[in-house]
């Protein structure tokens, strides 16, 4: 990638370029684990979802889960990646107390998915293409628990053998903001595809972040890897801290060590965990218990034909066909549920107005109530109906906000609330003229001032008329009729 001067970071001795690559571990959506029939469900009591294979009992052999393979291929297709018709499972050898086999079944030289890309868009409207180097399947390790006993660590093997997709980016990311946009976009694609639920709080999606700095145009610097970050905010905080730490270290005459680091969420800092291994340290070799994984191009084509519409496709349609801004379309397509709600609410209605109502009123009400769209008391058709009542002149935009508040509290239809409370907009010319006459008669001094040149008083007369109508007079008619009377 060429140096982007807009992303350079200033140090005491000049500018620095930040280079970031990410390895995202996404738990595959499947009922059972990668090589056993044990449940992959989250939240069970410790060691309740453990088969003899997961516990690495002698003589137990792995059997590949076809659904996990299918989901990995669909993920590759979703990022326009090369699908490798033959791939190989390897043993990655290292010791953890919660890794029963003493090795992890993973993929090394021949992954299931090759090169692809993800396009991100930042708040300033700029777009960046982040290359994907590979996606490989691997099994997860168990979990060590150090807070259950004062002197002992406990092991929970429920996660042991759960299927993961490791999605490895190229070092194309140049800032914490880009990294945050990348993880959100990747999460969105996976959720649209249904290949990972993207629940970072439960650990079903987490990221290892590789960070290095260099002078613009120089070769890549020494990188550090910060492990197991489970939120967009923590990813961005870890990058910002690590960038500042590395620049300060080099400018003080030191050198960055290639190492694995951990992020402390309470302090917003990283700390050294261990020296960073290279691939040869893991002594990869093909797993002798698993044959190479092979499938046909016809199988891949059949999966591609069944893919759902993805966020970039929906966004493009919203911009070109519905006339939405790129930013509004990005907000509405970030989550599949949001896009579906918008499509249903705006069907047959003013598309831009529905987008505005969702972005401001609906999302604001959901945030205030601490709930999400899945539990929203206002159905999409009800929001669409409300917008329809504004556009046909039944109610004003101001009254609509009060109606929406009632809809959110009660779940009632907008037409019923308007009928019950007598909120229908007054568009009767005679009735509005009568109200205008009353306002002008009560404010003869201001009428004289207006006619002598004080044009700003026009707003006063509009306000008084709307007040007299309890906000129900048609604002456009009020302006039209008032101007005609004052200028006569």
N, C-alpha and C positions, 0 to 999 in steps of 0.2 A: 504493500500500500504506500502511496505517496504521503509525505508529511502534510498534515492538515494544520496550518498555522493557527487556526482558530482554537485548536485544542492544546496548544503548548502551555506548559506550566512554568511560571517564573521562579527561579531559585536565586540565591545570593550572587551566583557567578554566571548567570545567563539562563536561557530557556532550555526546557527539557520536554521530550516527547514521552508520553505514557503508552505502554504497549500491554494489552490485556488479552488473555485467552481464557476461556471458561470450559470446564468439564461439568456438565449437568447430569446428575443421576436422577432419572425419572422412573418411578415404579410403574411397571406395566399393569394396565387394567386387565386383570384375569382373576378367575375364582381360585385357582391353585397356583403353586409355585413353579419355578422354571423346570425343575427336574424331579419333582415329586407331586403326589396328589394332595398334600397338606393344604389347608386353607391359607390364602394370602390376606385374609380380612384383618383390618387394623383394630386394636383395642381389646383383644382377648387377654385373660390373665396370663402371667408368664408361663412359657413352655407348654401351652395348651395346643398350639398348632405346630407340632414337631413330629415328623415321621422318622423312621430309622435312617432314611437317606439324609434328611436334614441334620441329624445328630452324628452322621458319619460312622455308623456302626459297621463293623467288618463285614465285607461281602456284599454290601448294598451298592447297587448300580444306578446311575442317573438315567432317566428317560425324558427326552425333550417334550415340552409342552407346546403343541402345535399352535394354540391360541396366542402364546407369547411371540412366536415367530411371525404370525399374521399381524399382530399389532406393531411389531418392529418394522415390517415392510410398509405398512400403512403410514407410519410416522415418516419413514424415508420418502415416500411418495408425496407427503404433505409439505416437505421442504424442497421438493424438486431435486432429490438426490439420486445418485446412481444406486441401483439395487443389484447386489452381487448374487448371482444365481447359485454360487457355491461359496460357503464360508466354513471356517474351522473353529472349533472350541479348543481353548488352551487351558493349561493349568498355570495359574499365577501364584508362585510360591512365596508365602510369608507367614509369620506367626503372629496371631492375635489370640488372646484367651477366648474370644467369642467366635473364632473361626475353627469349627470342630475338625475339618479335614486337614488343616495345616496348609491348605491352598484354596484359591478361589477359582471356580470355573468361569472363564472369561473368554474374550477373543482378542487376538493381537495382530498378526500380519494379515489375516483374511477376515475382516468384519462383515457383518450381514449388510450394512449400508455404507456406501462410499460418499463421495463429495456432494454437497448440496449448498443451500444458502438461505438466509433469513434476512428480509428487508425490514429495517426499523425506521420509524419517523419520530423526530424529536419535537419539542414544543415550538421551536422556531420554524417548523415546517421542513427542515432539511431531512433528506433520506440517506441512509447508509446501508450498504450491503455487507452482512457479516457472513463470511464463508464458514461452512461446516466441513470439517475434515473427514468425520466418520461417525457412525452410530454403531456400537456393538452391544450385544446382549451379554449379561453376566449375572451371577447370583449375588445376593446381598449377604453380609455377615450377620451374626447375632448382635446382641447388645449387652455391654457390661454396665452393671448398675453399682455405683459406688456410694450410694446414699441410703442403703437398706440396713447396714450394719456398721458399728463403729470400727471394726478391724478387718472385715472381710468384704470382698466384692462378689456380687451375685451375677449369674449369667442367665439371660433370657434368649432362647433360640427361636422365638416366634418369627423373627425376620430372616433367620438363616434359610437361604435358598429362595427367597422371594426374588422374582424376576425384575431386573433393572435394565433400562436402556442408558448407556453412557453416551451422551451427545457431546462431542468434542469440537469446539469451534477453532477456527484459525486465529492467530493473534491479530485480529482486525479491529478490535475494540480500542478506542482511544480516550475514553473518559468514564468516570463513574456514571454519568448520565446515560451514555450509550449502553453501558453494562446493564443498568436498570431497565432501559427500554428493550434490550435484547431478551432478558429473562422474562419480562412481561409478555413480549410477543411470542416467544417460544412456548410459554405456558398456555397462552391463548390458543395456539395451533394445536397443541396436544389435547386440550379440553374439547375443542371443536371436533377433533378426530375421535375422541373417546379412548385414546390410548394411554392416558395418565390423568388422574383427577386433579393434579397440580396442587394438592393440598400441602403447602410447605410447612404448615404448623405441625402436621402429623408425620413429616419426614418423607412423604411420598415424592417430593421433589426438592433436591438440595444441590448446591453448587460448590465446586472447588474453583478458586479464582487464582490464576497465575498473573502476577504483576511484575513488570520490569520498567526501568526508565533508561533513556539514552539521549544523547545530544541529537538534534535533528539531523538525519542523514547518516548517522553512525550505525554500525552493526548492532544487533539486539544485545541488550544488557543481560546480566544475571537475574533470573527470575526467582521469585518466592511463590509458594502455593499456600493459600489460606483455605483450610478444609471446612467442609460441612456447614456452609452458610445457608440458612433456611428462611430468609425473607429478603425482599428486594431492598428494604432499608438497610439491613445488615450488610448486604453485598456492597452497596454504595459507600457505607461508612468504612468498611474494611479497606476498600480500594483507596479512598481519600487518605486514610491514615497511612497505609503502606506506601503510597506515592510520596507523601511528605517525609516519612521515615527514611526511605531510600535516597531521596535527593539530599537530605540533610547529612546522611551518613557519607555519601560520596563527596559532597562539597567540603566535609571536614577531613577528607583524606583517607577515609575508610573504604572498605569493599563490601558489597552485598554478598552474603552467603547463600548458596542454593540450598534452600531448606523448606520444610513444611512448617506452617505456622497455624495457630488457633486464634480465633477472634473472641475477645471478651466483650459480651454484650453490655455489661454494666459500666465499662469504662470507655468503650468505643475504640479499643486498641488491639493490636495483634501481639502475640508472643511466640517465641520459638518453641517448636514441639520436638522436631528431630531433623537431621540432615535429610535432604531430598534424594530419594532413590532415582536411579535411571532404570530404563527397561531391563538392562541385563542383570540388574540386582535381583529381579524376580524370577530368573531362570525359567522363562516361558518355554513350554513344549506342548505339542498337541495332546489333548486328553485321550489316553488310550481306551477309555470306556465309551467314547462317543465318536461315531462315524462323521465324516464331513457332512454338513447340512446342504442339501441340494433341492432345488425346486425349479419349475419351468417358467419361461417368460409368459406363457399363457396364464399361469396362476397369478403372476404379478399384474398382468393386464386386467384380470378379472377383479382384483382388489382395487386397482386404480379406477375402474369404471363405477365402483360403488362408493367412492369417497364423497363426503358431504361438501357443500359449498364452504370454502374456507374464508377467514377474515379479510384477506386482501381482495378476494373476488367480490365479497359482499360490499366492502368499502368502495371499490371501483364503481359498482352499480349505484350505490347511494350518491356518489359524486356526479356521475354522468347522467343518470336517469332521474334522480330526485333533486339534484341541484344543491346538495348539502356541501358545506365546506369540508376540506380534507380533515381538519381537526375534529369537527363534529362527527364525521363518519368514523374516525378512529376511536373516539369515545364510545360510540354506539356498537362497534364491532369487537371491542376488547373481550367481551364475554358473549358466548353463544346465546345465553338466556336473554341478554340485553338486546341483541340484534333481533331475536325472535319476537320479543315484546314490541320493539319499535315497528317491525314489519306489520304486526297485527294491528297496532294502534293507528298507524298512518295509512292503512289501506282505505282508499277512497277519501282521504282527508288531505289537508294542506301539509305536505311532507315536512317542510321547513318549520312550520309552527309546532308540529308534534315533536320534532327534534328539540326545539327550544324548551317546550314544556317538560320534556323528560329530563333535559340537562339541568334545568333550574328548579322547577317546582317539585317534580317527582323525586329526583335524586336528593334534593335538599330535605324533603319530608322523610325519606328513608334513612338518611344519615341522622337526622334529629331523633327519629324513633329507635335508632340502633337496630334496624332490621335490614333485610335484603330483598331483592326483587322477587325471589321465589315466594316470599311470604307477604308480598305487597297486597293491601286490601283493595286497591284499585285495579280492576282488570284492564288489559290493553284496550278492549273495545269501549270501555267506559271513558278512558282518557281520550280516545278518538272521538267519541260522541261529544265530549266537552269542547274539544277544539272545533268540531262541526257547528256547535251552537254559537261559538264566537264568530266564525266566518260567515254564518248566515244572518248575523245581526240579532239573534235572540237575546244574547247577553253581551256585555262589554268585557274586555280583558280584565278590568279591575274586579268586576263582580265574579268573573270566572275563578279568580284566586280564592275568593271566599267559598265558592261552591266546591272547589277542589279540596279545600281544607275539610269541609263537611264529608265529602266523598271518602277522604282518607280515614276519617274518624269512624264513619258508619258503614262504608261499603255500598252506599246507595247509588243509584243511577243519577246523573246530573239533571236530567229532565224532571225527575221526581222532586229533587231538592228545590229546583227553581219554582216548581208548581206550589210546593208546600209553603215556601217563604215569600212567594209573590215577587220574585226577582227578575221577571221577564223585562227585557229592555224596552223602553218606550220609544217607538219610532213614528208615532202619530204626529204629523206636522202641526195640526191644530193645537194639541195638548202642549207641545214644546213651545209653540209661539206664545201661548198663554203664560207659561212660566217665564219666558224671556220678558214679556211685557211687565209682569209683576216685578222682576229684578230691576228693570230699567226705571220703573216708576218709583221704586224705593231708593234709587241711587242717582237722582237727577244731577247732583253736583258732580259726580264722577262721569256721567254722560257728557256734561259740558266740558270737562277736562279732556276727555277722550277726543271730542270733536275739535278741541283747540290744538290737538297735535300729540297728546300723550297716548301713543298707540299701545304702549305696554299694558295699559289698563284693560285691554281686550281679554287677557288671561283672567283678570279679576271677574269679569262678567261671565265668562265660561264657568269658572269655579262656583260662582253663586247659583248659576242655573243648574249645574250638576248637583249641588247641595240641596237645592229645592226639590229636585227629582229623586233624592236619596240615591244618587249615583246610577239611576236606571235610564236616564235619557240617552239616546243615541248620540255619542260625542260628535260624530261627523255632521249629523243634522243640526246639532246645537251650534257648532261653528258656522255652518252655512247660513242658518237663519239669523243668527246674532249679527253676523257681519252685514247681512243685507239690511237689517233694521238700523244699525249704528251708522252705516254709510249713506242712508237715504236722506 
